[in-house]
Amino acid sequence: MGLAAGVATSLLWTATSLFFTAAGRRISPTLVNASRIVLAIGLLGITHRLVTGQWIPSATYEQVVLLGVSGVVGLAIGDQALFVAFVDIGPRLCLLIMATSPLWAALFGWIALGETIGGGAWLGIALVLGGVTWVATEKPTKNVAAHERSYRVRGIALAIFASVCQAGGLLLSKQGIGHGMLAEAQHMTPQAATLVRMVFAAVGMLPILLIARRREAMRRKTGLLSSRVGSPIAGWGFMACGAVVGPFLGVWMSLVALDRAPLGIAQTLCSLSPIFILPFAVLIEKERLSLRAIFGALLAVAGTIVVFARS
């Protein structure tokens, strides 16, 4: 069940990355991040009520603290960095860089939970990291403008930062569910844990929204024009679609995966998106994929298959 949930998370995240990239180009990454969290809270709250008969999940103080910090780190701060990176470098390279999360997740799981991963699984993780590094270090074409190169550097840095935040957030989520501190009968369900994370993520977005609003006001005063393209109405529509398949279904499935499998393995299986995104990068993003980009993604996915087999 945990392994299947990890693969499902990858499929869902592929779809949501395309939706949120399109939305971020039409409105703004900050508005996309904040709005999708609010929408996800509503969907998760209604689902929790239908399943359990309660609006508020049952949890200990320690669980609330861990899940709260997880929501701020992983869903507010980490995803804010990721959404900006989506606009900077596109969903394909972002998702590929996010495949580095297994390294951080395995490291955090070993330090905090005492989880061990066999040599075969570590080999798979190494292949994932090798494929990501190979593609990320590919030099842009010579006809790329200087400012676009700077955006590429910023986007890569933000995507790496987001991968660390995602792994850290999942570690805190696993502990918040109850692993390592409570008996299995006292563990929260992944759906309830996701709801708690989203609520605290909304709180964590408040200062980010204020900062973004001030920057937007300064841009208007200095006469700088927005680089957004397309219809804002379409942007809100893309955001709504992304919120359903990402924060609602995707995050829920990711917690099912980490609840039923070791943290490093769960996160690796949640990182299959680099291969799923390739046809969409060509058809929707109109990218011209180099052989290096294709083989790098295949190498990363081959590493994931090794982890799957060894687990």
RAMO-V593634 format. One record per residue. RES is the residue in one small letter. D_CENTER is the distance of its C-alpha to the mean C-alpha in Angstrom with 1 decimal. Layout:
BEGIN
res->RES d_center->D_CENTER
res->RES d_center->D_CENTER
END
This chain:
BEGIN
res->m d_center->20.6
res->g d_center->17.7
res->l d_center->17.6
res->a d_center->17.8
res->a d_center->15.0
res->g d_center->12.7
res->v d_center->13.9
res->a d_center->13.6
res->t d_center->9.9
res->s d_center->9.8
res->l d_center->12.2
res->l d_center->10.6
res->w d_center->7.3
res->t d_center->10.0
res->a d_center->11.9
res->t d_center->9.6
res->s d_center->8.7
res->l d_center->12.5
res->f d_center->13.2
res->f d_center->11.3
res->t d_center->12.8
res->a d_center->16.1
res->a d_center->15.9
res->g d_center->15.1
res->r d_center->18.1
res->r d_center->20.3
res->i d_center->19.7
res->s d_center->17.4
res->p d_center->13.7
res->t d_center->14.8
res->l d_center->16.5
res->v d_center->13.7
res->n d_center->11.4
res->a d_center->14.4
res->s d_center->15.8
res->r d_center->12.9
res->i d_center->12.9
res->v d_center->16.7
res->l d_center->16.8
res->a d_center->14.5
res->i d_center->16.8
res->g d_center->19.7
res->l d_center->18.6
res->l d_center->17.6
res->g d_center->20.9
res->i d_center->23.0
res->t d_center->21.7
res->h d_center->22.3
res->r d_center->25.8
res->l d_center->26.7
res->v d_center->25.8
res->t d_center->27.2
res->g d_center->29.5
res->q d_center->28.0
res->w d_center->25.9
res->i d_center->25.0
res->p d_center->23.6
res->s d_center->25.9
res->a d_center->24.7
res->t d_center->26.4
res->y d_center->26.2
res->e d_center->24.3
res->q d_center->21.7
res->v d_center->21.2
res->v d_center->20.9
res->l d_center->18.4
res->l d_center->16.1
res->g d_center->16.8
res->v d_center->15.9
res->s d_center->12.7
res->g d_center->11.8
res->v d_center->13.0
res->v d_center->11.4
res->g d_center->7.8
res->l d_center->7.7
res->a d_center->10.5
res->i d_center->10.9
res->g d_center->7.7
res->d d_center->6.1
res->q d_center->9.8
res->a d_center->9.9
res->l d_center->7.2
res->f d_center->9.2
res->v d_center->12.3
res->a d_center->11.5
res->f d_center->11.1
res->v d_center->14.6
res->d d_center->15.9
res->i d_center->15.3
res->g d_center->14.1
res->p d_center->11.3
res->r d_center->13.1
res->l d_center->13.2
res->c d_center->9.7
res->l d_center->8.4
res->l d_center->11.4
res->i d_center->10.8
res->m d_center->7.3
res->a d_center->9.8
res->t d_center->11.5
res->s d_center->9.4
res->p d_center->12.3
res->l d_center->14.8
res->w d_center->13.6
res->a d_center->13.0
res->a d_center->16.4
res->l d_center->18.0
res->f d_center->16.9
res->g d_center->17.9
res->w d_center->21.2
res->i d_center->22.0
res->a d_center->21.3
res->l d_center->21.8
res->g d_center->24.2
res->e d_center->22.3
res->t d_center->23.8
res->i d_center->22.7
res->g d_center->25.5
res->g d_center->26.4
res->g d_center->25.4
res->a d_center->21.8
res->w d_center->21.8
res->l d_center->23.2
res->g d_center->20.4
res->i d_center->17.8
res->a d_center->20.2
res->l d_center->20.3
res->v d_center->16.5
res->l d_center->16.8
res->g d_center->20.0
res->g d_center->18.7
res->v d_center->15.9
res->t d_center->18.5
res->w d_center->21.0
res->v d_center->19.2
res->a d_center->17.7
res->t d_center->21.3
res->e d_center->22.9
res->k d_center->25.0
res->p d_center->24.8
res->t d_center->27.9
res->k d_center->30.9
res->n d_center->31.0
res->v d_center->27.8
res->a d_center->28.7
res->a d_center->28.4
res->h d_center->26.2
res->e d_center->23.8
res->r d_center->23.8
res->s d_center->22.9
res->y d_center->20.0
res->r d_center->18.8
res->v d_center->19.3
res->r d_center->17.4
res->g d_center->14.5
res->i d_center->14.4
res->a d_center->14.8
res->l d_center->12.1
res->a d_center->9.5
res->i d_center->11.2
res->f d_center->11.1
res->a d_center->7.4
res->s d_center->7.4
res->v d_center->10.2
res->c d_center->8.9
res->q d_center->6.2
res->a d_center->9.2
res->g d_center->11.6
res->g d_center->10.1
res->l d_center->10.3
res->l d_center->13.7
res->l d_center->14.9
res->s d_center->13.8
res->k d_center->15.9
res->q d_center->18.7
res->g d_center->18.5
res->i d_center->19.0
res->g d_center->22.1
res->h d_center->21.7
res->g d_center->24.1
res->m d_center->26.0
res->l d_center->27.0
res->a d_center->28.8
res->e d_center->27.0
res->a d_center->28.9
res->q d_center->27.4
res->h d_center->23.7
res->m d_center->21.6
res->t d_center->20.3
res->p d_center->16.5
res->q d_center->16.9
res->a d_center->18.8
res->a d_center->16.4
res->t d_center->13.6
res->l d_center->16.2
res->v d_center->17.1
res->r d_center->13.6
res->m d_center->13.4
res->v d_center->16.9
res->f d_center->16.4
res->a d_center->13.3
res->a d_center->15.8
res->v d_center->18.4
res->g d_center->16.2
res->m d_center->15.7
res->l d_center->19.5
res->p d_center->20.3
res->i d_center->17.6
res->l d_center->19.2
res->l d_center->22.6
res->i d_center->21.9
res->a d_center->20.6
res->r d_center->23.7
res->r d_center->26.0
res->r d_center->24.7
res->e d_center->25.2
res->a d_center->28.7
res->m d_center->29.6
res->r d_center->28.6
res->r d_center->31.0
res->k d_center->33.7
res->t d_center->33.6
res->g d_center->33.7
res->l d_center->30.4
res->l d_center->29.2
res->s d_center->25.7
res->s d_center->24.1
res->r d_center->22.6
res->v d_center->23.8
res->g d_center->24.5
res->s d_center->25.3
res->p d_center->23.6
res->i d_center->24.4
res->a d_center->22.5
res->g d_center->19.5
res->w d_center->19.6
res->g d_center->20.0
res->f d_center->16.9
res->m d_center->15.0
res->a d_center->16.6
res->c d_center->15.8
res->g d_center->12.1
res->a d_center->12.2
res->v d_center->14.1
res->v d_center->12.1
res->g d_center->8.6
res->p d_center->9.1
res->f d_center->12.4
res->l d_center->12.5
res->g d_center->9.0
res->v d_center->8.4
res->w d_center->12.1
res->m d_center->12.2
res->s d_center->9.8
res->l d_center->12.3
res->v d_center->15.1
res->a d_center->14.1
res->l d_center->14.1
res->d d_center->17.2
res->r d_center->19.1
res->a d_center->18.3
res->p d_center->18.2
res->l d_center->15.0
res->g d_center->15.0
res->i d_center->15.9
res->a d_center->13.4
res->q d_center->10.5
res->t d_center->12.4
res->l d_center->12.9
res->c d_center->9.3
res->s d_center->9.3
res->l d_center->12.1
res->s d_center->10.5
res->p d_center->12.5
res->i d_center->15.7
res->f d_center->15.0
res->i d_center->14.2
res->l d_center->17.5
res->p d_center->20.0
res->f d_center->18.0
res->a d_center->17.9
res->v d_center->21.7
res->l d_center->22.5
res->i d_center->20.4
res->e d_center->19.4
res->k d_center->22.9
res->e d_center->21.8
res->r d_center->24.5
res->l d_center->23.0
res->s d_center->24.9
res->l d_center->25.8
res->r d_center->24.0
res->a d_center->20.7
res->i d_center->21.5
res->f d_center->22.8
res->g d_center->20.0
res->a d_center->17.4
res->l d_center->20.1
res->l d_center->20.5
res->a d_center->16.9
res->v d_center->17.1
res->a d_center->20.5
res->g d_center->19.2
res->t d_center->16.9
res->i d_center->20.1
res->v d_center->22.1
res->v d_center->19.8
res->f d_center->20.2
res->a d_center->24.0
res->r d_center->24.5
res->s d_center->22.8
END
